[in-house]
Amino acid sequence: MSSQYECLCPDHLYRDIFEVDAPSDATVGLKVWPRRPGVFIRNPPVPPSVEGVEHASPGANGRELVVGQFGLVPPWVKSASDAKLRSTKLVNARAETVSTSNNFRGTWLGAQRCIVPMMAFHQDDWRSGKAVPTRIARVDGKPMGAAGLWETWTGAAGEVIVSFCLLTVNANSHALMRRYGHAGSEKRMLAILNEGAYGAWLNATQPEKAREFMRAYPAEGLTANPIFPRLN
């Protein structure tokens, strides 16, 4: 499971790569983990005012960058406390079951697709018998756009939680990502989009078309490095 990733740095990469303004919300840090605020890019819903949340004005390409909680909150959740409990387990959606899962089905069929911009994501390497946090990034050092889903939950008292998750694909035969995860378990990796596919992914209104983007990123385009504790 990929439950932690790094946001873009420096900020101009949001404009240079994704054509959206960098987040101005001070709560968004450089690293994101479950229930922490992160950012995602989407086509604005129509009308956007129904959500009752503030977000950036759409860019020239019609996309907007939105601050949301990492860990999806399904619309059927009854309370904010239940949302907190569930969201930590809903940071990843399996591409193979996203259309049948009670947690993600409505969001997937509703074409609530997004791009999650990141510099790298973290996976544990268990080959030594102990978890070794590892940073996975592009070989060329450029940002990645991972395929995700977003949702807006509104509570009975008017509370609003905007949230998102990351889609994953099987990586059992992936030359790099098959090294990670527990021994004997299925290997998974994020569905990383090709740069030229960002618009097509966001505009994929039909589930069958969206499934075409659910594939593993080439191993030769990625690099992995252990994350060692910083010494004081």
Secondary structure in CASP SS format (residue, H / E / C, confidence):
PFRMAT SS
TARGET T0000
AUTHOR 0000-0000-0000
METHOD secondary structure of the structure
MODEL  1
M C 1.00
S C 1.00
S C 1.00
Q C 1.00
Y E 1.00
E E 1.00
C C 1.00
L C 1.00
C C 1.00
P C 1.00
D C 1.00
H H 1.00
L H 1.00
Y H 1.00
R H 1.00
D H 1.00
I H 1.00
F H 1.00
E C 1.00
V C 1.00
D C 1.00
A C 1.00
P C 1.00
S C 1.00
D C 1.00
A C 1.00
T C 1.00
V C 1.00
G C 1.00
L C 1.00
K E 1.00
V E 1.00
W C 1.00
P C 1.00
R C 1.00
R C 1.00
P E 1.00
G E 1.00
V E 1.00
F E 1.00
I E 1.00
R E 1.00
N C 1.00
P C 1.00
P C 1.00
V C 1.00
P C 1.00
P H 1.00
S H 1.00
V H 1.00
E H 1.00
G C 1.00
V C 1.00
E C 1.00
H C 1.00
A C 1.00
S C 1.00
P C 1.00
G C 1.00
A C 1.00
N C 1.00
G C 1.00
R C 1.00
E E 1.00
L E 1.00
V E 1.00
V E 1.00
G E 1.00
Q E 1.00
F E 1.00
G C 1.00
L C 1.00
V C 1.00
P C 1.00
P C 1.00
W C 1.00
V C 1.00
K C 1.00
S C 1.00
A H 1.00
S H 1.00
D H 1.00
A H 1.00
K H 1.00
L H 1.00
R H 1.00
S H 1.00
T C 1.00
K C 1.00
L C 1.00
V C 1.00
N E 1.00
A E 1.00
R E 1.00
A C 1.00
E C 1.00
T C 1.00
V C 1.00
S C 1.00
T C 1.00
S C 1.00
N C 1.00
N C 1.00
F C 1.00
R H 1.00
G H 1.00
T H 1.00
W H 1.00
L H 1.00
G C 1.00
A C 1.00
Q C 1.00
R E 1.00
C E 1.00
I E 1.00
V E 1.00
P E 1.00
M E 1.00
M C 1.00
A E 1.00
F E 1.00
H E 1.00
Q E 1.00
D E 1.00
D E 1.00
W C 1.00
R C 1.00
S C 1.00
G C 1.00
K C 1.00
A C 1.00
V E 1.00
P E 1.00
T E 1.00
R E 1.00
I E 1.00
A E 1.00
R E 1.00
V C 1.00
D C 1.00
G C 1.00
K C 1.00
P C 1.00
M E 1.00
G E 1.00
A E 1.00
A E 1.00
G E 1.00
L E 1.00
W E 1.00
E E 1.00
T E 1.00
W E 1.00
T E 1.00
G C 1.00
A C 1.00
A C 1.00
G C 1.00
E C 1.00
V E 1.00
I E 1.00
V E 1.00
S E 1.00
F E 1.00
C E 1.00
L E 1.00
L E 1.00
T E 1.00
V E 1.00
N E 1.00
A C 1.00
N C 1.00
S C 1.00
H C 1.00
A C 1.00
L C 1.00
M H 1.00
R H 1.00
R H 1.00
Y C 1.00
G C 1.00
H C 1.00
A C 1.00
G C 1.00
S C 1.00
E C 1.00
K C 1.00
R E 1.00
M E 1.00
L E 1.00
A C 1.00
I E 1.00
L E 1.00
N C 1.00
E H 1.00
G H 1.00
A H 1.00
Y H 1.00
G H 1.00
A H 1.00
W H 1.00
L H 1.00
N C 1.00
A C 1.00
T C 1.00
Q C 1.00
P H 1.00
E H 1.00
K H 1.00
A H 1.00
R H 1.00
E C 1.00
F C 1.00
M C 1.00
R C 1.00
A C 1.00
Y C 1.00
P C 1.00
A H 1.00
E H 1.00
G H 1.00
L E 1.00
T E 1.00
A E 1.00
N E 1.00
P E 1.00
I C 1.00
F C 1.00
P C 1.00
R C 1.00
L C 1.00
N C 1.00
END
